[in-house]
Amino acid sequence: MRNVHTRDTGITYTTLRVNVHKGCSLFDRGANGIICGDDVCAIYLSDRTLNVTGIDDHQMSGLRIGTFGGVVPTQHGEVIAIFHQCAYHPTGRSIISCIQVEDSGVLVHDRAIKHGGK
């Protein structure tokens, strides 16, 4: 997804290293927001909503904003990652913005190993 429209600021995201494979969340370098799907657990859903517009004008309207948690494998074992102020789309996997995660101080290695990535 390319555009997430919301008026909120000061959002904090807590995430750690993820081994991405089929069925797991997608880290997307082009996304500028986070959409949580059925691969995480809703902790809190507000009554606020937002609209998302993506490639080829694909639109999702009225997505609720909330806080979500999920189990993430790391080099030190599994941890629970918490994502605040995210759009909720209850079907499909989550799309996580690399840019927002990096803004929280987390290093994202999203280049293929055979091309110099980690």
LINGIRA-V823435 format. One record per residue. RES is the residue in one small letter. OMEGA is omega in whole degrees, 0 to 359 (none if undefined). Layout:
res=RES omega=OMEGA
res=RES omega=OMEGA
This chain:
res=m omega=184
res=r omega=187
res=n omega=172
res=v omega=185
res=h omega=174
res=t omega=181
res=r omega=183
res=d omega=175
res=t omega=178
res=g omega=181
res=i omega=178
res=t omega=178
res=y omega=177
res=t omega=180
res=t omega=181
res=l omega=182
res=r omega=180
res=v omega=171
res=n omega=186
res=v omega=173
res=h omega=184
res=k omega=178
res=g omega=180
res=c omega=178
res=s omega=179
res=l omega=172
res=f omega=188
res=d omega=181
res=r omega=182
res=g omega=181
res=a omega=176
res=n omega=176
res=g omega=182
res=i omega=174
res=i omega=180
res=c omega=182
res=g omega=184
res=d omega=177
res=d omega=175
res=v omega=181
res=c omega=177
res=a omega=177
res=i omega=180
res=y omega=174
res=l omega=178
res=s omega=175
res=d omega=179
res=r omega=179
res=t omega=174
res=l omega=178
res=n omega=181
res=v omega=176
res=t omega=184
res=g omega=181
res=i omega=181
res=d omega=179
res=d omega=173
res=h omega=184
res=q omega=171
res=m omega=185
res=s omega=174
res=g omega=178
res=l omega=180
res=r omega=179
res=i omega=181
res=g omega=177
res=t omega=186
res=f omega=177
res=g omega=178
res=g omega=178
res=v omega=182
res=v omega=175
res=p omega=176
res=t omega=177
res=q omega=180
res=h omega=182
res=g omega=183
res=e omega=176
res=v omega=174
res=i omega=177
res=a omega=179
res=i omega=179
res=f omega=181
res=h omega=173
res=q omega=181
res=c omega=173
res=a omega=182
res=y omega=174
res=h omega=194
res=p omega=177
res=t omega=180
res=g omega=182
res=r omega=181
res=s omega=173
res=i omega=186
res=i omega=181
res=s omega=175
res=c omega=183
res=i omega=180
res=q omega=178
res=v omega=179
res=e omega=178
res=d omega=177
res=s omega=177
res=g omega=180
res=v omega=178
res=l omega=180
res=v omega=176
res=h omega=184
res=d omega=175
res=r omega=180
res=a omega=181
res=i omega=181
res=k omega=177
res=h omega=175
res=g omega=180
res=g omega=178
res=k omega=none
